[in-house]
Amino acid sequence: MCVAVVAAASGLYSGAEAYEAYGHAWQAPSKDAVRGPCPMLNSLANHGYLPRNGKDITLNITIDALGTALNIDEELSEFLYDEAITTNPDYPNATVFSLANLVTHDILEHDASLSRVDYYFGNPQPFNQAIFDQTRSHWTADIINVTMAANARYARVQTSNKTNPTFGLSELGSEFGYGESAAYIGLLGDKTSGTVAKKIVEYLFDPSPSVAEPRTYVLFVENERLPTEVGWHRVAQTFTFADLNDLMDRIMALTPGVGINATENATVARRGRMHNARRAFH
């Protein structure tokens, strides 16, 4: 029902107004709040879709938050929860996770982030301007496409591999790396064309003064928020696991040295892992 309310609100209000109107105004994190390395999840907590303190996130909270704010379907939301819960030190007995758990290195958090330093160099939780500047240097037009997304991710992997003496990417870490690139296209842009406005993606990560007003820049850098001020709105079509797979496969296929066969093999493994996770959970 909550998803339907926000969807209806989008027809009555524009941009940020739809999020403000139903109790999801942005608020700065309190002193006891925790945040993780993902700007989107941090933003959802700051808007109250996830607990504002970033703690005790259950399966039902995950499904409701991702569905209401981003129109992610229940199956994909459950899968993402199942992956996130593995970062709780109490796993496999855990039933909740916190955003701080997601910082744990080499589970979901991985080297070659688009906007965070590798664990070897320090805390991978906060935004890092230099890392993000390398990423967006490969977004060479106002509209980002899958080729640019592939090039940006590949460049980050190559840089980390050359500069980090402990560099490594597990199969799951690599998959999440591709998934993060697929997600910013599919959730912030057009999943069919595989395109997204660069200003919207830059705002989510780091709205510099060239992207938004200085006031907005200060607010976002200190306290992450959804990019409604630069024209983003919740996607109309539900984003599914098939959509995520499709965008990941397209990005992988355009990544130097990966190729079609590796892409197909990764897709089979990914779907098998999802099936096993669902079977284990139920």
Secondary structure, 3 states (H helix, E strand, C coil): CHHHHHHHHHHHCCCHHHHHHCCCCCCCCCCCCCCCCCHHHHHHHHCCCCCCCCCCECHHHHHHHHHHHHCECHHHHHHHHHHHHHHCCCCCCCCCECHHHHHCECCCECCCCCCCCCHHHCCCCCCCHHHHHHHHCCCCCCEECHHHHHHHHHHHHHHHHHHCCCCCCCHHHHHHHHHHHHHHHHHHCECCCCEEEHHHHHHHHCCCCCCCCHHHHHHHHHCCCCHHHHCCCCCCCCECHHHHHHHHHHHHHCCCCCHHHHHHHHHHHHHHHHHHHHHHHC
